[in-house]
Amino acid sequence: MASKTENKIDFTQKLIELMQQKDISSFKALSKLAGVSEYQIQRLRRGEIQQMRLEFLVKLSQALQIDLSELINSFSTTDLVKQSASTQQSSSEDIKNLKKEYERLQNKLENQEQLLLSQFQQSILQILESLLIQFPTAASRARENRQLPAANIIPLIEKPITRLLQEWGIEAIAEVGTELPYEPEIHQLIEGNAQPSQKVKIRYTGYRQGDKLLYRAKVSPV
């Protein structure tokens, strides 16, 4: 009776060929590049890919710069050993499930990146809140009166602030001094009273980020 080891196929040469294409000098170097143990690489060489965890397969496919499906097909014994139709169908389902899990992990990572970016932006906006609200009003007054000492430094501050807001998709509700109909949802009265659609004047601008309102504009009746 043949032993289990006799039936196993050695994928070492196949792995070496893929490594050479990417200038990876050794299995140890591949282990370090992929961030997996050398034991996992040994399992890949022995054709034990079906027993390996998905996260290790993803890391190895990224290190070798090949698709996950190509890695699975290249190191799967089901492509090299004739099996029954039911076994082939089962292997195909396993591959589909692995692909689905890989896509799920990719989506999860993308969502985590978006969440971290959003949290980072919110932290910075909280720090800069006073500057974002007060600066446009100060800049407007400096432009009206060029004799003010701050008039010459306004452009130096305004340019990086404008660039930051543009890159983060943040827009001012309206420029300081603009007169427009009062909207309680986006305007905050700082003096007097106003009814919806009554003209008010922007004293301190507010900001939107897409559909999200960050700060209401501070206004007063005209």
N, C-alpha and C positions, 0 to 999 in steps of 0.2 A: 504494500500500500504506500502510495507516494505521500511524503510529508507535506505539511503546509508550506514550508520554505521552498520546496521544489516547485510548487505551483505559482509562486510569486514572481512577478516580472520586475526587473531592475530598470528604473527610469533615470539612473544616474547620468548616462550619456546625453539623454534628452535635456536634462536640467543644465548640464555643462554647456551644451550648444546655446541655450537661451541666455545663460550667463555671459558667454563670450560675445554674443551680439550686443550686450549692454556694458561690456568691459568690466564685468564683475569677476575678480581674480580668484576667489575661493568661496567655499561654502560658509566659512566664517565671516567673510566680507558680506555675503548675501544675508546671513543671519543678522549682522549689525545694521545693514541697510534697511531690511524689512522690519526690524524690531521684533523678531521671533527667535525662539531658541533653536540651536542646531538640531535638537531632537525632532522638532517639527519638520525641518528640512530632510532629515533622515526618513521620516514617515512618507514625505512626498516622493523621495527616491525609491521607496519600497512599494509604491503604488497603493498607499493607505489613505488616499485623498478623501474617500467617502467617510472615513472615521475622524477626519480633522475638523476642527471648529471653523466656522465661517470667517471669523475675524482674522484667523491666521491665513486663510486662503486669500482674503482681500488684501492683506498686507503684502503677501508674496506676489500677487498679480500686479500690485502697484510698483513694487521694487523691480520686477522683471519687465514692467511697462507693457503688459498684455492684458486683454480683457479677462474678466473672471471666467467667462464661459470658455475661452480658449485654454486657460490654465486647466480647467476641469476636464475638457476634452483631451488635452495633451497628456494628462497624467492619470486618466481613468482606464483601468484594466478592462472595462466593458467594451472599449473600442478596439481592443487588441485580442480578446479572447472570445471565441464564438460561444454565445449563450442562447438560451431559449428566448422566444419572443416575449414571454412574460417578464423575464429578468431585464431585457432591454427596455421594456416599457416602464418597469419600476425605476430603472436608472434614469430614464428620461424625466420622470416625475421628480426624482431627487434633484436633478439639475435645475428643473424649473423652480422648485422650492428654494434652492440655494440662490437662484437669480432674484426671486421675489424678496428674499431676506436681505440680499445685498442692496436692492433698490430701496427697501424700507430703511436700512441703515443710512444710506446716502441721504434720503429725505430727512431723516432725523438729524443728521449732522448739519444739513442746510438750515433746518428750522432752529437748531441751537445757535448757529452762527448769526442768524437774523435776530434772535432774542438777545444774544450778547451785544450785538451792535446797537440794538435799540436801547438796552440798559446803559451802555456806554454813552450814547448820545444824550439820554435823559440826565445822566450825572453831570455831563459837561454843561448842558443847558441850565441846570439848577445853579451851577457855579456862576455862569455868565448872565443869569437872569437880569440883574440890575443893569449891567452894561448894555444888553440887547434892548431893553426898554428905554433907558435914559439917554443912550448915545444918539439915536436919531433926532431927538428933540434938541439936544445940545448942538449937534451938527447943523440943524436947521437954523438955530439962532446965530451960530457963528457965520453962516453964509449970508445972513441978513445984515450982520454987522462985522465987516472985515477987520475992524479995529480991535476986536476981542483978541487977547493973547493966544487963545486956543485955536484961532482960525487956521493957522499954518500947520498944526499937527493933525487936524481932522482927517485929511486924506490918508495919512499914515496909518491911522486906526481903522478908518472906514473900509479900506481895501481888503485886509485879511478877514474882517467880519463878514463882508459881502460874499467873499469866496467860500467861507465856511458854510454860510447859510445856503448858498447855491449847491454845494456838493452834498449837503444833507437833505436837499429838497424842501427847504423851509422858505416860506414866502411871507412878506409883511402884509397885513390886512389892508393897509393903506398908508400913504406917506403922511408925515406930520404936516398939519396945516390943511389937509384935504377936508372939504365939506361934503357930506353925504347923508342919506337918510339913516335915522337911528334904528339899529337892530340890536335888541337886548341880548341876543344869543352871542354876538361877537363884540359888542361895545359895552364898556363900563363907564357910567357917568361919574365924574369926579366933582361935579358941582351942578346945582340946579336940577330941573326935572325935564323930561322929554317923553313924548309919545312916539310909538312906532311910526316911521316914515317922516318924522319931524327932522329938519336939518340939524346936524351936529358937526362939530369940528374935531379932528383928530389932534389930541395933545401929546399922547404917547402911543406909539404904534404897538399893535399886537401881531401875533404870528400864527401861521398854520403850517402843518407838515402833512401834505396830502389832504386827506379828509379829517385829520385830527387837529382840533383847536388847541394850541399850546398856551397862548396868552390872549386875553381879550384886549382890544385897543381901548385906551382911556380917552374919553371924549367929554366935551362940554357943549351945551346948547349954543347955537349961533344967535 
